[in-house]
């Protein structure tokens, strides 16, 4: 059995926490999947690169709004893929080679599972390899959820891990799910020319967003996607490329491709964590404290396998916290999830931070709402935008920002001053009145929503 000072399970954000500060240690890095994890290979980065391409295509299709006569002759899908994955696959390979060339990191390829306290067996191509370490960081990520009705059908399906590498855009794509992954990928393939049908159990898309956002987005895509809301998939039949999908109301859909995007789950069930005395929550997340320590001595966890907010920028901050606490155990830092922003890169774009209005209402808070539309400000006129808006919530008693929600172009950028204000504890009035807001930039919609609070 080989012993290391530090063992990291996962080559996504787990790999990112290792830098030259650990050069004095004997470090092992274990990974079954490609370096860079979900974000680089099948998540945040490729999907946003494809979304940016989709935006260009949609802008051409919508050019008449600006009195521009333009025609979209097509999207060169294979060329787009080569541009996206040619770069990302190279980054993944270079990342792995960089670790292999490191003087203090040993890379072990294969699936890991615990065999005891701070003991791991890795199933490598050359056979099982037993490792032990003084300290372990678990950053083994998550995977798409596939319901039994699909998994047991014996017919092919795609997930967010695979669909972006299809040889060609499907002619008829059925998307199972109505969350942000489903929405982003539906938007990408709609822009590439696929006919999109979305099957979602709830009555609106993006139900975890603020109710105003969920309603606005559902209406925005209703005219271009076939929405089957409040419906469940009950059967999958047919043959590869000619699928027949049955819904609980008896309706039958035909498709050449089925994309399953109903959520993701942590990979904790693959690690035999019970043998390491690492406690797991009912939802599969590893239990950690605010220092990101697990219930087992000398074991930390971060990222999708443990976090309450499975987003890459959150995992990056968690990696910073874990790295510091490994190096400075007498001066530990804690992780805060107070003001976590997120964005959905659809068309229209969406961003949020803090509470939704339905959450504020369910908590019995006394709050005020300010809302201004893009068409209320000069740059909104320039964009000819008639659907976008900014919505902010603030505590009536002390003016603290409770939440903010944006729907429209540049939403993921416009939300950032609101994130900073919430993090710093600024009141809505201070944020509206103290900084100068550029005229006629689109940021004026944020300023005016804040002033709408009164």
LUMDRENRO-796692 format. One record per residue (C-alpha): x, y, z; residue number from 1. Coordinates in steps of 0.05 Angstrom, whole numbers, plus 32768, in hexadecimal, padded with zeros to 4 digits. Each point is the difference from the previous one (the first is absolute). Example, Ala and Ser with C-alpha at 12.3 -4.5 7.8 and 13.67 -1.06 7.14 Angstrom:
2
<rec east="80F6" north="7FA6" up="809C" i="1"/>
<rec east="801B" north="8045" up="7FF3" i="2"/>
# end
This chain:
454
<rec east="8000" north="8000" up="8000" i="1"/>
<rec east="801C" north="8044" up="7FEC" i="2"/>
<rec east="7FF8" north="803A" up="8030" i="3"/>
<rec east="7FFA" north="8049" up="7FED" i="4"/>
<rec east="7FFC" north="8040" up="802A" i="5"/>
<rec east="7FC3" north="8017" up="7FDA" i="6"/>
<rec east="7FCF" north="7FDA" up="7FD2" i="7"/>
<rec east="7FCF" north="8025" up="7FD4" i="8"/>
<rec east="7FC6" north="7FDA" up="7FE0" i="9"/>
<rec east="7FEA" north="8024" up="7FC1" i="10"/>
<rec east="8023" north="8027" up="7FC9" i="11"/>
<rec east="7FCD" north="8038" up="7FF8" i="12"/>
<rec east="8000" north="8035" up="8036" i="13"/>
<rec east="8027" north="7FCF" up="802C" i="14"/>
<rec east="803A" north="8007" up="7FD0" i="15"/>
<rec east="7FFA" north="804B" up="8001" i="16"/>
<rec east="800D" north="8005" up="804B" i="17"/>
<rec east="8047" north="7FE5" up="7FF7" i="18"/>
<rec east="8035" north="8035" up="7FF4" i="19"/>
<rec east="8049" north="800C" up="8011" i="20"/>
<rec east="7FEE" north="800A" up="804A" i="21"/>
<rec east="7FFA" north="7FB5" up="8004" i="22"/>
<rec east="8044" north="7FF2" up="7FE0" i="23"/>
<rec east="801E" north="7FE8" up="8041" i="24"/>
<rec east="7FCD" north="7FC8" up="8005" i="25"/>
<rec east="7FF9" north="7FBD" up="7FDE" i="26"/>
<rec east="7FBC" north="8009" up="7FDD" i="27"/>
<rec east="7FD7" north="7FCD" up="7FDA" i="28"/>
<rec east="7FC8" north="8011" up="7FD0" i="29"/>
<rec east="7FCE" north="7FCB" up="7FED" i="30"/>
<rec east="7FCF" north="8008" up="7FC6" i="31"/>
<rec east="7FD4" north="7FD3" up="7FD7" i="32"/>
<rec east="7FE8" north="8035" up="7FCF" i="33"/>
<rec east="8023" north="8036" up="7FD7" i="34"/>
<rec east="8027" north="8037" up="8021" i="35"/>
<rec east="7FD9" north="8040" up="800A" i="36"/>
<rec east="7FC2" north="7FDB" up="8017" i="37"/>
<rec east="7FB9" north="800E" up="7FEA" i="38"/>
<rec east="800A" north="804B" up="7FF7" i="39"/>
<rec east="8037" north="7FFB" up="7FCC" i="40"/>
<rec east="7FEA" north="7FC2" up="7FDC" i="41"/>
<rec east="7FB4" north="7FFB" up="8002" i="42"/>
<rec east="7FE4" north="803B" up="8026" i="43"/>
<rec east="800A" north="804A" up="800B" i="44"/>
<rec east="8034" north="8010" up="7FCC" i="45"/>
<rec east="7FEB" north="7FD8" up="7FC2" i="46"/>
<rec east="7FB7" north="800F" up="800B" i="47"/>
<rec east="800E" north="804B" up="8004" i="48"/>
<rec east="802D" north="7FFE" up="7FC3" i="49"/>
<rec east="7FC6" north="7FDE" up="7FDB" i="50"/>
<rec east="7FCF" north="8032" up="801E" i="51"/>
<rec east="802A" north="803A" up="7FE6" i="52"/>
<rec east="7FFD" north="7FE1" up="7FBA" i="53"/>
<rec east="7FB5" north="7FF6" up="8008" i="54"/>
<rec east="7FF9" north="804A" up="8012" i="55"/>
<rec east="8023" north="8014" up="7FC0" i="56"/>
<rec east="7FD1" north="7FD4" up="7FD7" i="57"/>
<rec east="7FC3" north="801A" up="8024" i="58"/>
<rec east="8017" north="8049" up="7FF8" i="59"/>
<rec east="8003" north="7FF6" up="7FB5" i="60"/>
<rec east="7FBB" north="7FE1" up="7FFE" i="61"/>
<rec east="7FE6" north="803A" up="802A" i="62"/>
<rec east="8025" north="8037" up="7FDA" i="63"/>
<rec east="7FC1" north="801E" up="7FE1" i="64"/>
<rec east="7FF1" north="801C" up="8046" i="65"/>
<rec east="8039" north="8031" up="7FF2" i="66"/>
<rec east="7FED" north="800C" up="7FB7" i="67"/>
<rec east="8039" north="7FD5" up="7FE9" i="68"/>
<rec east="7FF5" north="7FD0" up="7FC5" i="69"/>
<rec east="8028" north="7FC2" up="8010" i="70"/>
<rec east="7FF8" north="7FB6" up="7FF1" i="71"/>
<rec east="801B" north="7FC5" up="8026" i="72"/>
<rec east="801A" north="7FCD" up="7FCE" i="73"/>
<rec east="800F" north="7FCD" up="8036" i="74"/>
<rec east="802D" north="7FEE" up="803A" i="75"/>
<rec east="803D" north="7FD4" up="7FF2" i="76"/>
<rec east="7FF5" north="7FD1" up="803B" i="77"/>
<rec east="803E" north="7FD6" up="7FF6" i="78"/>
<rec east="802B" north="803E" up="7FFA" i="79"/>
<rec east="7FE0" north="801C" up="803F" i="80"/>
<rec east="800F" north="7FBF" up="8025" i="81"/>
<rec east="8048" north="8000" up="7FE8" i="82"/>
<rec east="8009" north="8047" up="8017" i="83"/>
<rec east="7FE2" north="7FF2" up="8045" i="84"/>
<rec east="8019" north="7FBB" up="8010" i="85"/>
<rec east="8041" north="8006" up="7FDA" i="86"/>
<rec east="8013" north="8035" up="8033" i="87"/>
<rec east="7FE1" north="7FE0" up="803D" i="88"/>
<rec east="8019" north="7FB9" up="7FF4" i="89"/>
<rec east="8046" north="801C" up="7FF6" i="90"/>
<rec east="7FFA" north="8026" up="8042" i="91"/>
<rec east="7FEA" north="7FC0" up="8023" i="92"/>
<rec east="803B" north="7FD9" up="7FE3" i="93"/>
<rec east="8031" north="8037" up="8011" i="94"/>
<rec east="7FE4" north="8004" up="8046" i="95"/>
<rec east="800C" north="7FB7" up="800C" i="96"/>
<rec east="8045" north="8001" up="7FE1" i="97"/>
<rec east="8013" north="803C" up="802B" i="98"/>
<rec east="7FEE" north="7FD8" up="803F" i="99"/>
<rec east="8026" north="7FC4" up="7FE7" i="100"/>
<rec east="803D" north="802C" up="7FF5" i="101"/>
<rec east="7FFA" north="801D" up="8046" i="102"/>
<rec east="8037" north="7FEF" up="8032" i="103"/>
<rec east="7FD0" north="7FFA" up="803B" i="104"/>
<rec east="7FBF" north="7FE3" up="7FE1" i="105"/>
<rec east="7FF5" north="7FB7" up="7FED" i="106"/>
<rec east="7FC5" north="7FF3" up="7FD2" i="107"/>
<rec east="7FD9" north="7FBF" up="8007" i="108"/>
<rec east="7FCC" north="7FF0" up="7FCB" i="109"/>
<rec east="7FC2" north="7FD7" up="8014" i="110"/>
<rec east="7FC3" north="7FFC" up="802C" i="111"/>
<rec east="800D" north="8009" up="804A" i="112"/>
<rec east="7FDB" north="7FE4" up="803C" i="113"/>
<rec east="8010" north="8002" up="804A" i="114"/>
<rec east="8017" north="7FC1" up="8023" i="115"/>
<rec east="800A" north="801F" up="8045" i="116"/>
<rec east="8010" north="8041" up="8023" i="117"/>
<rec east="802A" north="8029" up="7FD0" i="118"/>
<rec east="800C" north="7FC2" up="7FD6" i="119"/>
<rec east="7FEC" north="7FFA" up="7FB7" i="120"/>
<rec east="8002" north="7FCB" up="7FCB" i="121"/>
<rec east="8005" north="8017" up="7FB7" i="122"/>
<rec east="7FEB" north="7FD1" up="7FC9" i="123"/>
<rec east="8034" north="8010" up="7FCB" i="124"/>
<rec east="800D" north="7FE1" up="7FBC" i="125"/>
<rec east="8039" north="7FD9" up="8020" i="126"/>
<rec east="7FD6" north="7FE6" up="803A" i="127"/>
<rec east="7FED" north="8019" up="8045" i="128"/>
<rec east="802D" north="8032" up="8022" i="129"/>
<rec east="7FFB" north="800C" up="804B" i="130"/>
<rec east="8010" north="8046" up="801A" i="131"/>
<rec east="8001" north="8020" up="8044" i="132"/>
<rec east="8007" north="804A" up="8012" i="133"/>
<rec east="8006" north="802C" up="803D" i="134"/>
<rec east="7FCA" north="802E" up="7FE2" i="135"/>
<rec east="7FCD" north="7FF6" up="7FC9" i="136"/>
<rec east="7FD6" north="8031" up="7FD7" i="137"/>
<rec east="7FC3" north="7FE3" up="7FDF" i="138"/>
<rec east="7FED" north="8026" up="7FC1" i="139"/>
<rec east="7FE2" north="7FC8" up="7FD6" i="140"/>
<rec east="7FC7" north="8029" up="7FE2" i="141"/>
<rec east="7FBC" north="7FE9" up="7FE8" i="142"/>
<rec east="7FDC" north="7FE3" up="7FC5" i="143"/>
<rec east="7FBE" north="8007" up="7FDB" i="144"/>
<rec east="7FC2" north="7FDF" up="801D" i="145"/>
<rec east="7FDE" north="7FD0" up="7FCF" i="146"/>
<rec east="7FBA" north="7FE8" up="8015" i="147"/>
<rec east="7FF1" north="7FB5" up="7FFA" i="148"/>
<rec east="7FCC" north="800A" up="7FC9" i="149"/>
<rec east="803B" north="8016" up="7FD4" i="150"/>
<rec east="8039" north="7FD7" up="801D" i="151"/>
<rec east="7FD8" north="7FBF" up="7FFD" i="152"/>
<rec east="7FE6" north="800A" up="7FB9" i="153"/>
<rec east="803F" north="7FE5" up="7FDE" i="154"/>
<rec east="7FFD" north="803A" up="7FCE" i="155"/>
<rec east="8035" north="8036" up="7FF8" i="156"/>
<rec east="7FFA" north="8043" up="8022" i="157"/>
<rec east="802D" north="803C" up="800B" i="158"/>
<rec east="8011" north="8027" up="803E" i="159"/>
<rec east="8025" north="8042" up="800A" i="160"/>
<rec east="8040" north="7FD5" up="8003" i="161"/>
<rec east="7FF7" north="7FE8" up="7FB8" i="162"/>
<rec east="7FCF" north="802A" up="7FD8" i="163"/>
<rec east="8031" north="8037" up="7FED" i="164"/>
<rec east="802C" north="7FCD" up="7FDC" i="165"/>
<rec east="7FC9" north="7FE6" up="7FD2" i="166"/>
<rec east="8018" north="7FFA" up="7FB8" i="167"/>
<rec east="7FC6" north="802C" up="7FE8" i="168"/>
<rec east="7FC7" north="8028" up="8020" i="169"/>
<rec east="7FC2" north="7FD4" up="8007" i="170"/>
<rec east="7FC6" north="800F" up="7FD2" i="171"/>
<rec east="7FCE" north="7FF4" up="8038" i="172"/>
<rec east="801B" north="8006" up="8047" i="173"/>
<rec east="7FD5" north="7FF0" up="803C" i="174"/>
<rec east="801C" north="801E" up="8040" i="175"/>
<rec east="7FEA" north="7FDF" up="8041" i="176"/>
<rec east="8005" north="8034" up="8037" i="177"/>
<rec east="7FF3" north="804A" up="800A" i="178"/>
<rec east="803B" north="8019" up="8029" i="179"/>
<rec east="803B" north="802A" up="7FEB" i="180"/>
<rec east="8028" north="7FC9" up="7FDE" i="181"/>
<rec east="7FC3" north="7FEB" up="7FD8" i="182"/>
<rec east="7FF1" north="8049" up="7FED" i="183"/>
<rec east="8047" north="8010" up="7FEB" i="184"/>
<rec east="8009" north="7FC2" up="7FD5" i="185"/>
<rec east="7FBA" north="8008" up="7FE1" i="186"/>
<rec east="8014" north="8047" up="7FED" i="187"/>
<rec east="8041" north="7FE9" up="7FE0" i="188"/>
<rec east="7FE0" north="7FCA" up="7FD5" i="189"/>
<rec east="7FC4" north="802C" up="7FEE" i="190"/>
<rec east="8032" north="8033" up="7FE5" i="191"/>
<rec east="8023" north="7FC7" up="7FD9" i="192"/>
<rec east="7FBE" north="7FEF" up="7FDE" i="193"/>
<rec east="7FE4" north="7FC8" up="802B" i="194"/>
<rec east="7FB5" north="7FFC" up="800D" i="195"/>
<rec east="7FFB" north="8002" up="804C" i="196"/>
<rec east="7FCC" north="7FDF" up="802D" i="197"/>
<rec east="8007" north="8009" up="804B" i="198"/>
<rec east="7FDF" north="7FD0" up="8031" i="199"/>
<rec east="7FFD" north="801B" up="8047" i="200"/>
<rec east="7FD9" north="7FE8" up="803D" i="201"/>
<rec east="7FF5" north="8046" up="801A" i="202"/>
<rec east="7FD2" north="8034" up="7FE2" i="203"/>
<rec east="8037" north="8031" up="7FEF" i="204"/>
<rec east="8049" north="7FFB" up="7FEA" i="205"/>
<rec east="8038" north="8016" up="802F" i="206"/>
<rec east="7FD2" north="7FF9" up="803D" i="207"/>
<rec east="803B" north="800A" up="8030" i="208"/>
<rec east="8009" north="8046" up="7FE6" i="209"/>
<rec east="7FD7" north="803B" up="801A" i="210"/>
<rec east="7FB8" north="7FF8" up="7FEC" i="211"/>
<rec east="8002" north="803D" up="7FD2" i="212"/>
<rec east="803C" north="7FE3" up="7FDB" i="213"/>
<rec east="7FE2" north="7FBA" up="7FFA" i="214"/>
<rec east="7FBF" north="801D" up="7FE3" i="215"/>
<rec east="8024" north="802F" up="7FD1" i="216"/>
<rec east="8030" north="7FCB" up="7FE5" i="217"/>
<rec east="7FC8" north="7FCD" up="7FF6" i="218"/>
<rec east="7FD9" north="8033" up="7FD7" i="219"/>
<rec east="803E" north="8016" up="7FDA" i="220"/>
<rec east="800E" north="7FB9" up="7FE5" i="221"/>
<rec east="7FB9" north="7FE8" up="7FF9" i="222"/>
<rec east="7FFD" north="8019" up="7FB9" i="223"/>
<rec east="803F" north="7FDD" up="7FE9" i="224"/>
<rec east="8001" north="7FBF" up="8028" i="225"/>
<rec east="7FC9" north="7FCD" up="8007" i="226"/>
<rec east="7FF4" north="8001" up="804C" i="227"/>
<rec east="7FE0" north="7FC4" up="8022" i="228"/>
<rec east="7FFA" north="801C" up="8047" i="229"/>
<rec east="7FE3" north="7FDC" up="803C" i="230"/>
<rec east="800F" north="7FBF" up="7FDC" i="231"/>
<rec east="8029" north="7FC1" up="8010" i="232"/>
<rec east="8023" north="7FD1" up="7FD1" i="233"/>
<rec east="7FE2" north="7FBA" up="800A" i="234"/>
<rec east="801D" north="7FD8" up="7FC6" i="235"/>
<rec east="803A" north="7FFD" up="7FCF" i="236"/>
<rec east="7FFA" north="7FD3" up="7FC3" i="237"/>
<rec east="8013" north="7FFE" up="7FB6" i="238"/>
<rec east="8047" north="7FF8" up="7FE7" i="239"/>
<rec east="8040" north="802A" up="8000" i="240"/>
<rec east="7FF3" north="803F" up="7FD8" i="241"/>
<rec east="7FB5" north="7FF3" up="7FFF" i="242"/>
<rec east="7FE9" north="8005" up="8048" i="243"/>
<rec east="7FB8" north="7FFF" up="8018" i="244"/>
<rec east="7FF5" north="8022" up="8042" i="245"/>
<rec east="7FBF" north="7FF8" up="8027" i="246"/>
<rec east="7FE8" north="8034" up="8032" i="247"/>
<rec east="7FD1" north="7FF6" up="803B" i="248"/>
<rec east="7FC7" north="8021" up="7FDB" i="249"/>
<rec east="8005" north="7FCC" up="7FC8" i="250"/>
<rec east="8023" north="802E" up="7FCF" i="251"/>
<rec east="8037" north="7FE1" up="7FD6" i="252"/>
<rec east="803C" north="8027" up="7FE8" i="253"/>
<rec east="8031" north="7FEB" up="7FC9" i="254"/>
<rec east="8049" north="8014" up="8002" i="255"/>
<rec east="8043" north="7FEB" up="7FE5" i="256"/>
<rec east="8022" north="8014" up="8041" i="257"/>
<rec east="7FEC" north="8003" up="8049" i="258"/>
<rec east="8027" north="802E" up="802E" i="259"/>
<rec east="7FF8" north="7FEF" up="804A" i="260"/>
<rec east="800B" north="803F" up="802B" i="261"/>
<rec east="7FD9" north="7FF5" up="803F" i="262"/>
<rec east="8038" north="8010" up="8031" i="263"/>
<rec east="8043" north="7FE7" up="801A" i="264"/>
<rec east="8014" north="7FD7" up="803C" i="265"/>
<rec east="8041" north="7FFC" up="8029" i="266"/>
<rec east="802F" north="7FC6" up="7FF3" i="267"/>
<rec east="8003" north="7FEF" up="804A" i="268"/>
<rec east="7FDF" north="7FBC" up="7FF6" i="269"/>
<rec east="803C" north="7FE9" up="7FD7" i="270"/>
<rec east="8035" north="800A" up="8036" i="271"/>
<rec east="7FED" north="7FCF" up="8038" i="272"/>
<rec east="8002" north="803B" up="8030" i="273"/>
<rec east="7FE3" north="7FD8" up="8039" i="274"/>
<rec east="8043" north="7FDC" up="8006" i="275"/>
<rec east="8022" north="8043" up="800D" i="276"/>
<rec east="7FCC" north="8018" up="8033" i="277"/>
<rec east="7FEC" north="8039" up="7FD1" i="278"/>
<rec east="7FB8" north="8014" up="800B" i="279"/>
<rec east="7FD1" north="800D" up="7FC6" i="280"/>
<rec east="7FBF" north="8027" up="7FFE" i="281"/>
<rec east="7FBF" north="7FE3" up="7FE7" i="282"/>
<rec east="8009" north="8024" up="7FBD" i="283"/>
<rec east="8044" north="7FDF" up="7FF6" i="284"/>
<rec east="802B" north="803C" up="8012" i="285"/>
<rec east="803A" north="7FF4" up="802E" i="286"/>
<rec east="7FF5" north="8022" up="8043" i="287"/>
<rec east="8033" north="8038" up="800D" i="288"/>
<rec east="8007" north="8038" up="8033" i="289"/>
<rec east="800E" north="8049" up="7FEF" i="290"/>
<rec east="804A" north="7FEF" up="7FFA" i="291"/>
<rec east="7FED" north="7FCA" up="7FCD" i="292"/>
<rec east="8016" north="7FC8" up="802E" i="293"/>
<rec east="7FDB" north="7FBE" up="7FFD" i="294"/>
<rec east="7FED" north="7FD6" up="803C" i="295"/>
<rec east="8041" north="7FD8" up="7FF7" i="296"/>
<rec east="8040" north="801A" up="801D" i="297"/>
<rec east="802F" north="801C" up="7FCB" i="298"/>
<rec east="7FCD" north="7FFD" up="7FC8" i="299"/>
<rec east="7FE3" north="803D" up="7FDB" i="300"/>
<rec east="7FCD" north="8004" up="7FC8" i="301"/>
<rec east="7FEE" north="8035" up="7FCD" i="302"/>
<rec east="7FDC" north="800C" up="7FBF" i="303"/>
<rec east="7FC3" north="7FDB" up="7FE5" i="304"/>
<rec east="8009" north="7FC5" up="802E" i="305"/>
<rec east="7FF5" north="802B" up="803E" i="306"/>
<rec east="7FEB" north="8047" up="7FF1" i="307"/>
<rec east="7FB9" north="801A" up="800A" i="308"/>
<rec east="800A" north="802B" up="7FC2" i="309"/>
<rec east="801D" north="7FD6" up="7FC7" i="310"/>
<rec east="801F" north="8037" up="7FD7" i="311"/>
<rec east="8048" north="8006" up="7FE7" i="312"/>
<rec east="800D" north="8044" up="801F" i="313"/>
<rec east="7FE8" north="7FE5" up="8043" i="314"/>
<rec east="802E" north="7FC4" up="7FF9" i="315"/>
<rec east="803A" north="802D" up="7FF0" i="316"/>
<rec east="7FF6" north="8027" up="8040" i="317"/>
<rec east="7FF8" north="7FBF" up="8027" i="318"/>
<rec east="8043" north="7FE9" up="7FE3" i="319"/>
<rec east="8021" north="8040" up="8019" i="320"/>
<rec east="7FE3" north="7FF4" up="8045" i="321"/>
<rec east="8017" north="7FB7" up="8002" i="322"/>
<rec east="8045" north="8011" up="7FE6" i="323"/>
<rec east="8009" north="8035" up="8035" i="324"/>
<rec east="7FE7" north="7FD3" up="8038" i="325"/>
<rec east="802E" north="7FC8" up="7FEA" i="326"/>
<rec east="803C" north="802F" up="8001" i="327"/>
<rec east="7FEC" north="8029" up="803E" i="328"/>
<rec east="7FDA" north="7FD2" up="8030" i="329"/>
<rec east="800A" north="8032" up="8039" i="330"/>
<rec east="7FE1" north="8039" up="7FD9" i="331"/>
<rec east="7FC3" north="7FE1" up="7FDE" i="332"/>
<rec east="7FD1" north="8023" up="7FD1" i="333"/>
<rec east="7FB6" north="7FF2" up="7FF8" i="334"/>
<rec east="7FD3" north="7FFC" up="7FC3" i="335"/>
<rec east="7FC4" north="802E" up="7FF7" i="336"/>
<rec east="7FC6" north="7FF6" up="7FD1" i="337"/>
<rec east="7FE0" north="8043" up="8010" i="338"/>
<rec east="7FFD" north="8021" up="7FBC" i="339"/>
<rec east="800C" north="7FCC" up="7FCA" i="340"/>
<rec east="7FF0" north="8018" up="7FB9" i="341"/>
<rec east="7FEB" north="7FD4" up="7FC7" i="342"/>
<rec east="7FEF" north="8008" up="7FB7" i="343"/>
<rec east="7FDB" north="7FDB" up="7FCA" i="344"/>
<rec east="801E" north="800C" up="7FBB" i="345"/>
<rec east="7FC0" north="7FFB" up="7FD8" i="346"/>
<rec east="7FE0" north="8033" up="7FD3" i="347"/>
<rec east="7FEA" north="802A" up="8025" i="348"/>
<rec east="8039" north="7FFA" up="8032" i="349"/>
<rec east="7FEF" north="7FF9" up="804A" i="350"/>
<rec east="8026" north="800F" up="8040" i="351"/>
<rec east="7FEF" north="8000" up="804A" i="352"/>
<rec east="801D" north="8009" up="8046" i="353"/>
<rec east="7FDF" north="7FF8" up="8044" i="354"/>
<rec east="7FB8" north="7FF0" up="800E" i="355"/>
<rec east="7FC8" north="7FF7" up="7FCE" i="356"/>
<rec east="7FBF" north="8023" up="800F" i="357"/>
<rec east="7FDE" north="7FBE" up="8011" i="358"/>
<rec east="8037" north="7FF0" up="8032" i="359"/>
<rec east="7FFA" north="8045" up="8020" i="360"/>
<rec east="7FB5" north="7FF7" up="8004" i="361"/>
<rec east="8005" north="7FB9" up="801E" i="362"/>
<rec east="8031" north="801A" up="8035" i="363"/>
<rec east="7FCE" north="8035" up="8015" i="364"/>
<rec east="8030" north="8039" up="7FF1" i="365"/>
<rec east="7FE7" north="8048" up="7FFA" i="366"/>
<rec east="801F" north="8012" up="7FBD" i="367"/>
<rec east="7FF8" north="8033" up="7FC9" i="368"/>
<rec east="8006" north="7FF2" up="7FB5" i="369"/>
<rec east="801E" north="802D" up="7FCC" i="370"/>
<rec east="7FFB" north="7FEF" up="7FB6" i="371"/>
<rec east="8014" north="8026" up="7FC1" i="372"/>
<rec east="7FFD" north="7FE7" up="7FB9" i="373"/>
<rec east="8038" north="8005" up="7FCD" i="374"/>
<rec east="7FD2" north="8029" up="7FD4" i="375"/>
<rec east="7FFE" north="8035" up="8037" i="376"/>
<rec east="8049" north="8013" up="7FF4" i="377"/>
<rec east="8024" north="801C" up="7FC4" i="378"/>
<rec east="802C" north="7FC5" up="7FF1" i="379"/>
<rec east="7FC3" north="7FD3" up="8004" i="380"/>
<rec east="7FE4" north="802B" up="7FC8" i="381"/>
<rec east="8040" north="7FF5" up="7FD9" i="382"/>
<rec east="7FF8" north="7FB5" up="8009" i="383"/>
<rec east="7FB7" north="8003" up="7FEB" i="384"/>
<rec east="7FF3" north="7FD4" up="803D" i="385"/>
<rec east="7FB8" north="7FFA" up="8016" i="386"/>
<rec east="8004" north="7FC5" up="8030" i="387"/>
<rec east="803C" north="800C" up="802E" i="388"/>
<rec east="7FFC" north="8018" up="8047" i="389"/>
<rec east="8026" north="8007" up="8042" i="390"/>
<rec east="7FDD" north="7FEE" up="8041" i="391"/>
<rec east="801D" north="800E" up="8045" i="392"/>
<rec east="7FE7" north="7FEE" up="8046" i="393"/>
<rec east="8013" north="8026" up="803F" i="394"/>
<rec east="7FEF" north="7FFD" up="8049" i="395"/>
<rec east="7FCE" north="8038" up="8010" i="396"/>
<rec east="801E" north="800C" up="8045" i="397"/>
<rec east="804A" north="800A" up="7FF1" i="398"/>
<rec east="8004" north="8003" up="7FB4" i="399"/>
<rec east="802E" north="7FC3" up="7FFA" i="400"/>
<rec east="7FFD" north="7FDF" up="7FBC" i="401"/>
<rec east="7FE1" north="7FBB" up="8006" i="402"/>
<rec east="8002" north="7FEA" up="7FB8" i="403"/>
<rec east="8007" north="8017" up="7FB8" i="404"/>
<rec east="7FE9" north="7FE1" up="7FBE" i="405"/>
<rec east="800F" north="8014" up="7FB8" i="406"/>
<rec east="7FE0" north="7FE9" up="7FC0" i="407"/>
<rec east="801E" north="8018" up="7FBE" i="408"/>
<rec east="8041" north="8010" up="7FDC" i="409"/>
<rec east="803F" north="8005" up="802B" i="410"/>
<rec east="7FDB" north="7FE6" up="803E" i="411"/>
<rec east="803C" north="7FD7" up="8018" i="412"/>
<rec east="802A" north="8040" up="8000" i="413"/>
<rec east="7FCB" north="8030" up="8019" i="414"/>
<rec east="7FF5" north="7FD7" up="803F" i="415"/>
<rec east="8047" north="8009" up="801A" i="416"/>
<rec east="7FF9" north="8045" up="8021" i="417"/>
<rec east="7FC5" north="7FE3" up="8026" i="418"/>
<rec east="802A" north="7FC5" up="8016" i="419"/>
<rec east="8036" north="802F" up="8019" i="420"/>
<rec east="7FCD" north="802A" up="8026" i="421"/>
<rec east="7FE1" north="7FC4" up="8021" i="422"/>
<rec east="8045" north="7FE4" up="8013" i="423"/>
<rec east="8015" north="8043" up="801D" i="424"/>
<rec east="7FBF" north="800C" up="8024" i="425"/>
<rec east="7FEE" north="803F" up="7FD9" i="426"/>
<rec east="7FB8" north="8018" up="8002" i="427"/>
<rec east="7FD8" north="8006" up="7FC0" i="428"/>
<rec east="7FFE" north="804C" up="8009" i="429"/>
<rec east="804C" north="8004" up="8008" i="430"/>
<rec east="800C" north="7FD7" up="7FC2" i="431"/>
<rec east="7FCF" north="802B" up="7FD8" i="432"/>
<rec east="8018" north="8044" up="8018" i="433"/>
<rec east="804B" north="7FFB" up="8011" i="434"/>
<rec east="8020" north="7FE7" up="7FC0" i="435"/>
<rec east="7FF9" north="8023" up="7FBD" i="436"/>
<rec east="7FDC" north="7FD5" up="7FCD" i="437"/>
<rec east="8015" north="8008" up="7FB7" i="438"/>
<rec east="7FCC" north="801E" up="7FD2" i="439"/>
<rec east="7FE8" north="7FE3" up="7FD2" i="440"/>
<rec east="801D" north="7FBC" up="8014" i="441"/>
<rec east="7FD2" north="7FC6" up="800E" i="442"/>
<rec east="8015" north="8003" up="8049" i="443"/>
<rec east="7FCC" north="8038" up="8007" i="444"/>
<rec east="7FCB" north="7FCB" up="8003" i="445"/>
<rec east="8020" north="7FE7" up="8041" i="446"/>
<rec east="8005" north="8046" up="801C" i="447"/>
<rec east="7FB8" north="8010" up="7FF0" i="448"/>
<rec east="7FE6" north="7FBF" up="801E" i="449"/>
<rec east="8024" north="8012" up="8040" i="450"/>
<rec east="7FE2" north="8046" up="8000" i="451"/>
<rec east="7FBB" north="7FE1" up="7FF4" i="452"/>
<rec east="8005" north="7FE3" up="8046" i="453"/>
<rec east="7FF6" north="8046" up="801C" i="454"/>
# end
